[in-house]
Amino acid sequence: MTNKLAVDEQVVAKIVAVLKALAEPNRLQILAMLMQHDSCNCELHDQLGLSPNLLSHHLRVLERAGLVSHQRDAMDARWIYYTADEAAIAGWQQWFSRFLNPARSQQSPALLRPEGRQTVD
């Protein structure tokens, strides 16, 4: 197995979107709640105390990052239920586990380090 992970521009853009989405404390809390169970706006609002427009913004960012999806209630379309995208989250868990694997870290050869350089007279 190679220690190198191929990262093209599209993958980098997806990684950045996920990291930006998770870097905001409210979005991190929202995702944590949705990983426990599906939820509607009103329940998220009650739990987090965010204004409806700010909550909608955070949910939209999480959706664009592919971490959350929504579905309208079949009986009353005014109700929208949000859920964590388990498949996407499992994929990111695997990617970050590989990316942040300490076994990938290698020391530079001594000759490339400042203390290993020889001076030329």
ROZA-219831 format. One line per field, with one value per residue: x, y, z of N, C-alpha, C, O in turn; residue in three letters. Coordinates in steps of 0.1 Angstrom, whole numbers, padded with zeros to 4 digits. Layout:
% ROZA-219831
n_xx (X_...)
n_yy (Y_...)
n_zz (Z_...)
ca_xx (X_...)
ca_yy (Y_...)
ca_zz (Z_...)
c_xx (X_...)
c_yy (Y_...)
c_zz (Z_...)
o_xx (X_...)
o_yy (Y_...)
o_zz (Z_...)
residuo (ALA_...)
//
This chain:
% ROZA-219831
n_xx (0008_0005_0018_0011_-0015_-0037_-0047_-0067_-0078_-0106_-0112_-0098_-0114_-0138_-0129_-0122_-0147_-0160_-0144_-0146_-0174_-0175_-0159_-0173_-0188_-0216_-0226_-0212_-0224_-0250_-0247_-0238_-0261_-0279_-0267_-0275_-0303_-0329_-0342_-0364_-0366_-0378_-0372_-0344_-0340_-0351_-0333_-0308_-0312_-0309_-0316_-0343_-0335_-0307_-0302_-0312_-0293_-0270_-0277_-0280_-0253_-0242_-0256_-0247_-0220_-0224_-0230_-0254_-0288_-0322_-0357_-0391_-0421_-0444_-0471_-0476_-0462_-0450_-0433_-0400_-0376_-0344_-0315_-0285_-0261_-0254_-0238_-0221_-0207_-0195_-0178_-0161_-0151_-0134_-0117_-0104_-0093_-0073_-0058_-0049_-0034_-0008_0013_0018_0036_0069_0103_0126_0155_0187_0206_0192_0183_0190_0210_0224_0236_0265_0291_0306_0338)
n_yy (-0012_0022_0052_0076_0098_0104_0135_0154_0185_0187_0169_0182_0206_0195_0185_0209_0221_0204_0206_0234_0235_0220_0235_0255_0262_0260_0246_0222_0213_0210_0189_0169_0166_0157_0133_0117_0115_0120_0153_0182_0216_0231_0216_0216_0244_0248_0234_0246_0273_0291_0317_0313_0319_0319_0293_0279_0288_0275_0248_0247_0250_0227_0209_0215_0207_0180_0166_0165_0158_0166_0161_0166_0164_0139_0142_0168_0192_0215_0209_0201_0176_0169_0150_0133_0124_0093_0076_0093_0105_0082_0077_0100_0096_0074_0085_0106_0091_0076_0097_0111_0092_0083_0067_0074_0095_0104_0106_0131_0124_0126_0141_0161_0177_0207_0203_0182_0191_0197_0220_0239_0248)
n_zz (0000_-0008_0006_-0004_-0013_-0038_-0049_-0066_-0082_-0081_-0060_-0039_-0038_-0028_-0003_0009_0011_0028_0051_0057_0062_0085_0102_0114_0145_0150_0128_0132_0155_0146_0127_0145_0160_0140_0133_0153_0151_0126_0119_0123_0112_0133_0156_0156_0158_0184_0200_0194_0194_0173_0149_0125_0098_0099_0108_0085_0067_0077_0074_0047_0038_0049_0034_0008_0011_0011_0033_0046_0040_0028_0032_0022_0042_0034_0039_0047_0032_0041_0062_0067_0068_0081_0075_0084_0059_0058_0041_0028_0050_0060_0039_0041_0066_0062_0042_0057_0077_0063_0053_0076_0087_0108_0099_0074_0076_0070_0078_0066_0046_0063_0050_0037_0057_0076_0096_0085_0062_0043_0044_0018_0011)
ca_xx (0000_0013_0015_0007_-0029_-0039_-0056_-0068_-0084_-0120_-0112_-0094_-0125_-0147_-0123_-0123_-0161_-0164_-0137_-0153_-0187_-0173_-0151_-0182_-0193_-0231_-0227_-0207_-0235_-0262_-0244_-0238_-0275_-0285_-0261_-0282_-0316_-0334_-0348_-0370_-0361_-0382_-0364_-0330_-0341_-0353_-0321_-0297_-0315_-0305_-0327_-0346_-0327_-0293_-0303_-0314_-0280_-0261_-0282_-0276_-0238_-0239_-0261_-0237_-0208_-0228_-0230_-0268_-0299_-0335_-0369_-0403_-0431_-0453_-0485_-0476_-0449_-0444_-0424_-0388_-0368_-0330_-0308_-0271_-0259_-0245_-0228_-0211_-0200_-0186_-0167_-0152_-0143_-0124_-0106_-0096_-0085_-0061_-0051_-0043_-0027_0006_0022_0022_0046_0082_0114_0135_0169_0195_0214_0183_0180_0200_0221_0231_0242_0279_0295_0316_0348)
ca_yy (0000_0034_0063_0088_0099_0112_0146_0163_0198_0184_0163_0193_0214_0188_0184_0222_0224_0197_0212_0247_0232_0215_0244_0264_0255_0257_0235_0210_0209_0206_0176_0160_0163_0149_0120_0110_0112_0130_0164_0193_0230_0236_0209_0222_0257_0247_0229_0255_0287_0299_0322_0305_0322_0314_0278_0275_0290_0264_0236_0247_0248_0213_0201_0217_0199_0166_0159_0165_0159_0169_0155_0172_0155_0135_0146_0182_0197_0226_0203_0196_0168_0169_0138_0132_0114_0083_0071_0104_0106_0070_0079_0110_0090_0065_0093_0112_0081_0073_0110_0115_0081_0087_0058_0081_0105_0099_0116_0134_0119_0135_0150_0172_0186_0217_0198_0172_0197_0200_0233_0239_0259)
ca_zz (0000_-0009_0015_-0012_-0016_-0050_-0046_-0077_-0079_-0077_-0046_-0030_-0036_-0019_0010_0015_0014_0041_0063_0060_0068_0099_0110_0121_0156_0149_0118_0138_0164_0138_0122_0156_0163_0129_0133_0163_0145_0117_0127_0115_0115_0146_0167_0156_0164_0198_0206_0192_0196_0161_0141_0113_0086_0102_0108_0071_0060_0081_0068_0032_0037_0052_0022_-0003_0014_0009_0046_0051_0029_0034_0026_0027_0047_0024_0042_0049_0025_0049_0071_0060_0078_0077_0080_0080_0048_0064_0032_0026_0062_0061_0030_0046_0077_0056_0036_0067_0084_0055_0051_0089_0093_0112_0092_0062_0079_0069_0080_0055_0048_0071_0041_0033_0068_0078_0103_0077_0051_0044_0039_0008_0014)
c_xx (0009_0009_0010_-0008_-0031_-0050_-0056_-0076_-0099_-0121_-0108_-0106_-0136_-0142_-0125_-0137_-0165_-0157_-0143_-0166_-0185_-0166_-0160_-0189_-0208_-0233_-0223_-0218_-0247_-0259_-0243_-0252_-0282_-0279_-0268_-0296_-0320_-0341_-0354_-0364_-0365_-0375_-0350_-0330_-0342_-0340_-0309_-0299_-0311_-0318_-0330_-0337_-0312_-0292_-0304_-0300_-0271_-0264_-0278_-0262_-0235_-0245_-0251_-0225_-0211_-0229_-0245_-0277_-0312_-0346_-0382_-0413_-0441_-0468_-0486_-0462_-0443_-0433_-0412_-0380_-0354_-0324_-0293_-0269_-0249_-0234_-0217_-0202_-0190_-0175_-0157_-0144_-0132_-0113_-0098_-0088_-0072_-0052_-0043_-0036_-0012_0017_0026_0034_0060_0092_0122_0149_0178_0203_0205_0180_0192_0212_0229_0238_0257_0282_0306_0325_0352)
c_yy (0012_0044_0075_0087_0109_0122_0155_0176_0196_0179_0174_0202_0208_0187_0198_0225_0217_0203_0226_0245_0228_0225_0254_0257_0251_0246_0222_0205_0204_0191_0166_0156_0154_0135_0111_0106_0124_0141_0174_0206_0234_0229_0214_0236_0257_0243_0239_0269_0296_0305_0313_0307_0317_0299_0273_0277_0278_0251_0235_0245_0233_0204_0203_0209_0184_0159_0157_0165_0162_0162_0162_0161_0152_0140_0161_0188_0209_0221_0197_0188_0167_0156_0139_0121_0104_0078_0081_0105_0094_0071_0089_0104_0081_0074_0100_0103_0077_0086_0113_0103_0084_0078_0064_0091_0098_0110_0118_0128_0130_0145_0162_0181_0195_0211_0187_0178_0199_0213_0231_0251_0265)
c_zz (0000_0002_0009_-0015_-0028_-0047_-0058_-0073_-0074_-0063_-0036_-0027_-0027_-0005_0017_0019_0027_0053_0067_0066_0082_0108_0117_0132_0155_0139_0124_0148_0157_0133_0133_0160_0152_0128_0144_0158_0135_0125_0117_0120_0130_0158_0168_0162_0179_0206_0206_0195_0185_0155_0129_0101_0088_0102_0093_0064_0064_0075_0053_0030_0039_0040_0010_-0002_0012_0022_0051_0038_0036_0026_0031_0032_0036_0026_0043_0044_0032_0058_0063_0071_0072_0083_0076_0069_0053_0054_0029_0038_0064_0051_0035_0058_0072_0050_0047_0075_0077_0055_0064_0095_0096_0104_0079_0063_0078_0072_0068_0057_0055_0062_0037_0045_0070_0086_0096_0065_0053_0038_0029_0010_0001)
o_xx (0019_-0003_0006_-0013_-0026_-0061_-0047_-0081_-0103_-0129_-0114_-0108_-0142_-0150_-0128_-0139_-0172_-0163_-0144_-0170_-0193_-0166_-0155_-0195_-0212_-0241_-0229_-0220_-0253_-0267_-0248_-0255_-0289_-0285_-0268_-0301_-0314_-0345_-0350_-0357_-0357_-0372_-0345_-0321_-0336_-0337_-0302_-0290_-0309_-0328_-0321_-0334_-0306_-0283_-0297_-0297_-0264_-0256_-0275_-0258_-0228_-0238_-0248_-0219_-0202_-0229_-0247_-0274_-0313_-0344_-0383_-0413_-0445_-0475_-0497_-0453_-0432_-0424_-0414_-0377_-0352_-0327_-0289_-0276_-0237_-0223_-0205_-0189_-0179_-0163_-0145_-0132_-0121_-0101_-0085_-0077_-0062_-0040_-0031_-0033_-0005_0028_0037_0040_0062_0090_0123_0153_0176_0205_0210_0175_0203_0224_0240_0245_0261_0277_0315_0321_0360)
o_yy (0013_0044_0085_0077_0120_0119_0163_0177_0203_0182_0175_0206_0215_0189_0199_0231_0222_0205_0229_0252_0232_0223_0261_0247_0240_0237_0211_0192_0194_0183_0155_0144_0144_0126_0099_0095_0135_0139_0175_0206_0239_0235_0217_0240_0265_0248_0240_0277_0308_0299_0307_0297_0312_0293_0263_0268_0273_0243_0225_0238_0227_0194_0193_0205_0176_0146_0148_0171_0161_0158_0164_0150_0161_0142_0167_0188_0212_0229_0189_0194_0164_0152_0145_0111_0107_0075_0077_0106_0095_0068_0087_0107_0082_0071_0099_0106_0076_0084_0117_0103_0088_0083_0061_0094_0088_0121_0110_0126_0142_0156_0173_0193_0192_0214_0184_0171_0203_0217_0223_0262_0274)
o_zz (0007_0006_0015_-0020_-0027_-0042_-0060_-0062_-0065_-0055_-0025_-0016_-0018_0005_0028_0029_0035_0063_0078_0076_0091_0120_0126_0130_0159_0142_0121_0148_0161_0134_0131_0162_0155_0122_0143_0161_0136_0137_0106_0130_0137_0168_0179_0169_0186_0216_0215_0197_0187_0155_0124_0094_0078_0097_0090_0056_0055_0071_0048_0020_0032_0037_0004_-0012_0013_0022_0060_0028_0048_0014_0043_0026_0029_0017_0039_0051_0029_0061_0054_0082_0060_0094_0066_0070_0052_0058_0029_0037_0068_0054_0033_0060_0077_0052_0045_0080_0082_0056_0064_0107_0086_0103_0073_0054_0084_0068_0059_0069_0053_0066_0033_0043_0066_0082_0099_0058_0065_0027_0030_0011_0001)
residuo (MET_THR_ASN_LYS_LEU_ALA_VAL_ASP_GLU_GLN_VAL_VAL_ALA_LYS_ILE_VAL_ALA_VAL_LEU_LYS_ALA_LEU_ALA_GLU_PRO_ASN_ARG_LEU_GLN_ILE_LEU_ALA_MET_LEU_MET_GLN_HIS_ASP_SER_CYS_ASN_CYS_GLU_LEU_HIS_ASP_GLN_LEU_GLY_LEU_SER_PRO_ASN_LEU_LEU_SER_HIS_HIS_LEU_ARG_VAL_LEU_GLU_ARG_ALA_GLY_LEU_VAL_SER_HIS_GLN_ARG_ASP_ALA_MET_ASP_ALA_ARG_TRP_ILE_TYR_TYR_THR_ALA_ASP_GLU_ALA_ALA_ILE_ALA_GLY_TRP_GLN_GLN_TRP_PHE_SER_ARG_PHE_LEU_ASN_PRO_ALA_ARG_SER_GLN_GLN_SER_PRO_ALA_LEU_LEU_ARG_PRO_GLU_GLY_ARG_GLN_THR_VAL_ASP)
//
